[in-house]
Amino acid sequence: MTTIFIASLLLGTVSGVSAGLFGIGGGLIIVPVLVILFTQQNFAADLVMIMSVATSLATIIFTSISSVWAHHRLSAVAWDKVLRLGPGIIIGSVLGAIVADQMPKELLRLVFVVYLLYAAITMALASKPKPSRKTSSVYTDSIAGIITGCLSAILGIGGGTLIVPFLVYFQMPMRNAVAVASACGLPIAVASTVSYILLGKSALSLPEWSIGYVYLPAFLGIVLTSVFTAPLGAKLANKIPAQQLKRYFSVLLFVMVVKLLWPYCLSLSVNMSSLLHL
């Protein structure tokens, strides 16, 4: 417990900056690191991934509040758009948590790795969506909200990498899109966390200091530092070009992908060696 708490303090520092700077909620970093930490602490194998996702989403509640307040003070949040996306996001987040709870845990891990790889490639290429000539309708925003909420709950992210391209495509400036994504991270995180707590109440082999699928020592460690560093990231997002930083960040994501896939690569290597000796 102590090891995870101390490691989570450092993790919160890094994830908080990334949340404010990129509008990604920090989950892209939090989930893979928690998977590594929980595995090293011998958590039940079938709980490692879903607890990492649930704990990540719980921390995003506080990161998002801190980050969106900073963006709001800079007059960057388009609140009318947040309110239009909100209902769909809440519905999608609850559905996503239910799907993740029923999904085979190795499949959940694979889905996250694929998404992590996608995010790393997108950031490395610094790709930008081409703006549309029209604005989004209420119906389009509702569907986008449901999809974003569902995928975010499954992946343990704040939804920034899904919402920002959507908003930019429909003519919203990047600065405002990042701010709206930060605000949307709050309903995603609240609805998903409550769902994961309720769904995990009946789970077997939960470690001590767990509330449902949320592991409190990791949650507290991340929150204690991320709430202070998220505003710093938000200020940086309004002052410096982030494209070069995104490329460096993508390298970190590629490392995470390799780390998460490494046990499977070793297992495959052992199985191939066994077959060759038959």
BADRENBA-488104 format. One record per residue (C-alpha): residue in one letter; z negated, x negated, y negated. Coordinates in steps of 0.1 Angstrom, whole numbers, plus 5000, padded with zeros to 4 digits. Layout:
N
atom vexro A | w Z | u X | v Y
...
END
This chain:
278
atom vexro M | w 5000 | u 5000 | v 5000
atom vexro T | w 4991 | u 4972 | v 4975
atom vexro T | w 5022 | u 4953 | v 4983
atom vexro I | w 5044 | u 4983 | v 4976
atom vexro F | w 5025 | u 4992 | v 4944
atom vexro I | w 5029 | u 4957 | v 4929
atom vexro A | w 5066 | u 4955 | v 4939
atom vexro S | w 5071 | u 4989 | v 4924
atom vexro L | w 5058 | u 4977 | v 4890
atom vexro L | w 5087 | u 4952 | v 4888
atom vexro L | w 5111 | u 4978 | v 4902
atom vexro G | w 5101 | u 5002 | v 4875
atom vexro T | w 5108 | u 4977 | v 4848
atom vexro V | w 5144 | u 4971 | v 4860
atom vexro S | w 5151 | u 5007 | v 4868
atom vexro G | w 5138 | u 5019 | v 4834
atom vexro V | w 5161 | u 4996 | v 4815
atom vexro S | w 5191 | u 5007 | v 4836
atom vexro A | w 5183 | u 5044 | v 4832
atom vexro G | w 5183 | u 5041 | v 4794
atom vexro L | w 5213 | u 5018 | v 4792
atom vexro F | w 5236 | u 5035 | v 4817
atom vexro G | w 5223 | u 5070 | v 4819
atom vexro I | w 5220 | u 5066 | v 4857
atom vexro G | w 5183 | u 5076 | v 4862
atom vexro G | w 5175 | u 5043 | v 4880
atom vexro G | w 5180 | u 5058 | v 4915
atom vexro L | w 5209 | u 5034 | v 4923
atom vexro I | w 5183 | u 5006 | v 4922
atom vexro I | w 5151 | u 5024 | v 4933
atom vexro V | w 5164 | u 5040 | v 4965
atom vexro P | w 5178 | u 5008 | v 4982
atom vexro V | w 5147 | u 4987 | v 4972
atom vexro L | w 5123 | u 5013 | v 4985
atom vexro V | w 5143 | u 5015 | v 5018
atom vexro I | w 5137 | u 4977 | v 5021
atom vexro L | w 5100 | u 4980 | v 5011
atom vexro F | w 5092 | u 5010 | v 5034
atom vexro T | w 5110 | u 4993 | v 5063
atom vexro Q | w 5090 | u 4961 | v 5058
atom vexro Q | w 5058 | u 4982 | v 5058
atom vexro N | w 5067 | u 4998 | v 5091
atom vexro F | w 5071 | u 5033 | v 5079
atom vexro A | w 5085 | u 5057 | v 5106
atom vexro A | w 5122 | u 5049 | v 5108
atom vexro D | w 5133 | u 5085 | v 5105
atom vexro L | w 5113 | u 5089 | v 5073
atom vexro V | w 5123 | u 5057 | v 5054
atom vexro M | w 5155 | u 5070 | v 5038
atom vexro I | w 5144 | u 5105 | v 5029
atom vexro M | w 5110 | u 5092 | v 5014
atom vexro S | w 5130 | u 5066 | v 4994
atom vexro V | w 5152 | u 5094 | v 4980
atom vexro A | w 5123 | u 5118 | v 4973
atom vexro T | w 5101 | u 5091 | v 4956
atom vexro S | w 5131 | u 5080 | v 4935
atom vexro L | w 5136 | u 5115 | v 4922
atom vexro A | w 5099 | u 5119 | v 4914
atom vexro T | w 5100 | u 5088 | v 4892
atom vexro I | w 5131 | u 5100 | v 4874
atom vexro I | w 5111 | u 5129 | v 4860
atom vexro F | w 5092 | u 5105 | v 4838
atom vexro T | w 5120 | u 5081 | v 4832
atom vexro S | w 5142 | u 5109 | v 4821
atom vexro I | w 5116 | u 5123 | v 4797
atom vexro S | w 5112 | u 5089 | v 4781
atom vexro S | w 5149 | u 5081 | v 4780
atom vexro V | w 5160 | u 5115 | v 4766
atom vexro W | w 5134 | u 5114 | v 4739
atom vexro A | w 5148 | u 5081 | v 4728
atom vexro H | w 5183 | u 5095 | v 4728
atom vexro H | w 5172 | u 5126 | v 4710
atom vexro R | w 5156 | u 5105 | v 4682
atom vexro L | w 5190 | u 5089 | v 4678
atom vexro S | w 5206 | u 5124 | v 4675
atom vexro A | w 5228 | u 5117 | v 4706
atom vexro V | w 5219 | u 5146 | v 4729
atom vexro A | w 5243 | u 5177 | v 4728
atom vexro W | w 5216 | u 5202 | v 4738
atom vexro D | w 5241 | u 5231 | v 4741
atom vexro K | w 5259 | u 5212 | v 4769
atom vexro V | w 5226 | u 5204 | v 4786
atom vexro L | w 5217 | u 5242 | v 4786
atom vexro R | w 5251 | u 5251 | v 4801
atom vexro L | w 5248 | u 5226 | v 4829
atom vexro G | w 5211 | u 5232 | v 4836
atom vexro P | w 5211 | u 5264 | v 4858
atom vexro G | w 5238 | u 5250 | v 4881
atom vexro I | w 5220 | u 5217 | v 4883
atom vexro I | w 5187 | u 5234 | v 4894
atom vexro I | w 5204 | u 5255 | v 4921
atom vexro G | w 5224 | u 5224 | v 4934
atom vexro S | w 5193 | u 5202 | v 4934
atom vexro V | w 5173 | u 5227 | v 4957
atom vexro L | w 5203 | u 5230 | v 4980
atom vexro G | w 5208 | u 5193 | v 4981
atom vexro A | w 5172 | u 5187 | v 4992
atom vexro I | w 5175 | u 5212 | v 5020
atom vexro V | w 5207 | u 5196 | v 5032
atom vexro A | w 5192 | u 5161 | v 5031
atom vexro D | w 5161 | u 5173 | v 5051
atom vexro Q | w 5183 | u 5187 | v 5078
atom vexro M | w 5208 | u 5158 | v 5078
atom vexro P | w 5205 | u 5131 | v 5105
atom vexro K | w 5187 | u 5102 | v 5088
atom vexro E | w 5213 | u 5076 | v 5097
atom vexro L | w 5240 | u 5098 | v 5082
atom vexro L | w 5219 | u 5102 | v 5050
atom vexro R | w 5217 | u 5064 | v 5048
atom vexro L | w 5254 | u 5060 | v 5053
atom vexro V | w 5262 | u 5086 | v 5027
atom vexro F | w 5240 | u 5067 | v 5002
atom vexro V | w 5257 | u 5033 | v 5011
atom vexro V | w 5291 | u 5048 | v 5005
atom vexro Y | w 5281 | u 5062 | v 4972
atom vexro L | w 5265 | u 5029 | v 4962
atom vexro L | w 5297 | u 5011 | v 4971
atom vexro Y | w 5317 | u 5036 | v 4950
atom vexro A | w 5294 | u 5031 | v 4920
atom vexro A | w 5296 | u 4993 | v 4923
atom vexro I | w 5334 | u 4993 | v 4924
atom vexro T | w 5335 | u 5017 | v 4894
atom vexro M | w 5312 | u 4995 | v 4874
atom vexro A | w 5329 | u 4963 | v 4884
atom vexro L | w 5363 | u 4977 | v 4872
atom vexro A | w 5347 | u 4991 | v 4841
atom vexro S | w 5369 | u 5022 | v 4847
atom vexro K | w 5369 | u 5050 | v 4821
atom vexro P | w 5380 | u 5085 | v 4828
atom vexro K | w 5410 | u 5096 | v 4807
atom vexro P | w 5400 | u 5124 | v 4783
atom vexro S | w 5415 | u 5159 | v 4789
atom vexro R | w 5432 | u 5178 | v 4761
atom vexro K | w 5409 | u 5208 | v 4766
atom vexro T | w 5371 | u 5214 | v 4767
atom vexro S | w 5353 | u 5226 | v 4797
atom vexro S | w 5346 | u 5263 | v 4803
atom vexro V | w 5312 | u 5278 | v 4812
atom vexro Y | w 5325 | u 5283 | v 4847
atom vexro T | w 5336 | u 5247 | v 4850
atom vexro D | w 5302 | u 5235 | v 4837
atom vexro S | w 5284 | u 5257 | v 4862
atom vexro I | w 5303 | u 5244 | v 4892
atom vexro A | w 5299 | u 5208 | v 4879
atom vexro G | w 5262 | u 5214 | v 4876
atom vexro I | w 5258 | u 5227 | v 4911
atom vexro I | w 5278 | u 5198 | v 4926
atom vexro T | w 5260 | u 5172 | v 4905
atom vexro G | w 5226 | u 5186 | v 4914
atom vexro C | w 5234 | u 5188 | v 4951
atom vexro L | w 5247 | u 5153 | v 4954
atom vexro S | w 5219 | u 5138 | v 4932
atom vexro A | w 5192 | u 5154 | v 4953
atom vexro I | w 5209 | u 5140 | v 4985
atom vexro L | w 5213 | u 5105 | v 4970
atom vexro G | w 5181 | u 5103 | v 4950
atom vexro I | w 5198 | u 5097 | v 4916
atom vexro G | w 5196 | u 5111 | v 4882
atom vexro G | w 5232 | u 5122 | v 4882
atom vexro G | w 5245 | u 5100 | v 4854
atom vexro T | w 5273 | u 5084 | v 4874
atom vexro L | w 5286 | u 5119 | v 4882
atom vexro I | w 5280 | u 5137 | v 4849
atom vexro V | w 5292 | u 5110 | v 4825
atom vexro P | w 5328 | u 5108 | v 4838
atom vexro F | w 5329 | u 5146 | v 4838
atom vexro L | w 5318 | u 5149 | v 4802
atom vexro V | w 5340 | u 5121 | v 4790
atom vexro Y | w 5370 | u 5137 | v 4807
atom vexro F | w 5363 | u 5168 | v 4786
atom vexro Q | w 5364 | u 5150 | v 4753
atom vexro M | w 5327 | u 5141 | v 4748
atom vexro P | w 5321 | u 5106 | v 4733
atom vexro M | w 5306 | u 5081 | v 4757
atom vexro R | w 5274 | u 5077 | v 4736
atom vexro N | w 5267 | u 5115 | v 4738
atom vexro A | w 5277 | u 5117 | v 4774
atom vexro V | w 5251 | u 5091 | v 4784
atom vexro A | w 5225 | u 5110 | v 4764
atom vexro V | w 5234 | u 5143 | v 4780
atom vexro A | w 5233 | u 5127 | v 4814
atom vexro S | w 5198 | u 5114 | v 4807
atom vexro A | w 5187 | u 5149 | v 4797
atom vexro C | w 5203 | u 5165 | v 4828
atom vexro G | w 5183 | u 5140 | v 4850
atom vexro L | w 5151 | u 5160 | v 4842
atom vexro P | w 5160 | u 5193 | v 4859
atom vexro I | w 5176 | u 5174 | v 4888
atom vexro A | w 5144 | u 5154 | v 4893
atom vexro V | w 5120 | u 5183 | v 4889
atom vexro A | w 5138 | u 5207 | v 4912
atom vexro S | w 5145 | u 5181 | v 4938
atom vexro T | w 5110 | u 5166 | v 4938
atom vexro V | w 5093 | u 5200 | v 4942
atom vexro S | w 5118 | u 5208 | v 4971
atom vexro Y | w 5111 | u 5175 | v 4988
atom vexro I | w 5073 | u 5180 | v 4985
atom vexro L | w 5075 | u 5214 | v 5001
atom vexro L | w 5100 | u 5204 | v 5028
atom vexro G | w 5079 | u 5173 | v 5037
atom vexro K | w 5046 | u 5191 | v 5041
atom vexro S | w 5052 | u 5197 | v 5078
atom vexro A | w 5067 | u 5163 | v 5086
atom vexro L | w 5051 | u 5142 | v 5112
atom vexro S | w 5041 | u 5105 | v 5109
atom vexro L | w 5039 | u 5105 | v 5071
atom vexro P | w 5020 | u 5075 | v 5058
atom vexro E | w 4987 | u 5078 | v 5039
atom vexro W | w 4990 | u 5086 | v 5001
atom vexro S | w 5021 | u 5108 | v 5006
atom vexro I | w 5026 | u 5142 | v 4991
atom vexro G | w 5054 | u 5157 | v 5012
atom vexro Y | w 5082 | u 5131 | v 5012
atom vexro V | w 5069 | u 5114 | v 4980
atom vexro Y | w 5050 | u 5082 | v 4985
atom vexro L | w 5024 | u 5079 | v 4956
atom vexro P | w 5018 | u 5041 | v 4954
atom vexro A | w 5055 | u 5035 | v 4949
atom vexro F | w 5059 | u 5065 | v 4925
atom vexro L | w 5030 | u 5053 | v 4903
atom vexro G | w 5041 | u 5017 | v 4902
atom vexro I | w 5076 | u 5026 | v 4891
atom vexro V | w 5065 | u 5052 | v 4866
atom vexro L | w 5039 | u 5029 | v 4849
atom vexro T | w 5066 | u 5004 | v 4839
atom vexro S | w 5098 | u 5025 | v 4837
atom vexro V | w 5085 | u 5049 | v 4810
atom vexro F | w 5082 | u 5019 | v 4787
atom vexro T | w 5114 | u 5002 | v 4795
atom vexro A | w 5137 | u 5033 | v 4795
atom vexro P | w 5136 | u 5036 | v 4757
atom vexro L | w 5146 | u 4999 | v 4754
atom vexro G | w 5176 | u 5006 | v 4775
atom vexro A | w 5185 | u 5036 | v 4754
atom vexro K | w 5184 | u 5015 | v 4722
atom vexro L | w 5205 | u 4988 | v 4738
atom vexro A | w 5231 | u 5014 | v 4748
atom vexro N | w 5235 | u 5023 | v 4711
atom vexro K | w 5237 | u 4987 | v 4699
atom vexro I | w 5256 | u 4965 | v 4724
atom vexro P | w 5288 | u 4969 | v 4744
atom vexro A | w 5277 | u 4977 | v 4780
atom vexro Q | w 5309 | u 4969 | v 4798
atom vexro Q | w 5300 | u 4933 | v 4806
atom vexro L | w 5265 | u 4943 | v 4816
atom vexro K | w 5280 | u 4969 | v 4839
atom vexro R | w 5299 | u 4942 | v 4857
atom vexro Y | w 5268 | u 4922 | v 4863
atom vexro F | w 5250 | u 4953 | v 4874
atom vexro S | w 5278 | u 4960 | v 4899
atom vexro V | w 5271 | u 4926 | v 4916
atom vexro L | w 5235 | u 4938 | v 4922
atom vexro L | w 5248 | u 4970 | v 4937
atom vexro F | w 5271 | u 4951 | v 4961
atom vexro V | w 5241 | u 4930 | v 4972
atom vexro M | w 5222 | u 4962 | v 4979
atom vexro V | w 5251 | u 4975 | v 5000
atom vexro V | w 5251 | u 4943 | v 5021
atom vexro K | w 5213 | u 4944 | v 5025
atom vexro L | w 5214 | u 4981 | v 5036
atom vexro L | w 5242 | u 4975 | v 5061
atom vexro W | w 5229 | u 4941 | v 5074
atom vexro P | w 5207 | u 4956 | v 5102
atom vexro Y | w 5238 | u 4975 | v 5115
atom vexro C | w 5259 | u 4944 | v 5113
atom vexro L | w 5234 | u 4925 | v 5134
atom vexro S | w 5231 | u 4954 | v 5159
atom vexro L | w 5269 | u 4955 | v 5162
atom vexro S | w 5270 | u 4917 | v 5167
atom vexro V | w 5244 | u 4919 | v 5195
atom vexro N | w 5263 | u 4947 | v 5212
atom vexro M | w 5296 | u 4929 | v 5210
atom vexro S | w 5280 | u 4897 | v 5224
atom vexro S | w 5266 | u 4918 | v 5253
atom vexro L | w 5300 | u 4933 | v 5261
atom vexro L | w 5317 | u 4899 | v 5260
atom vexro H | w 5292 | u 4886 | v 5286
atom vexro L | w 5297 | u 4914 | v 5310
END
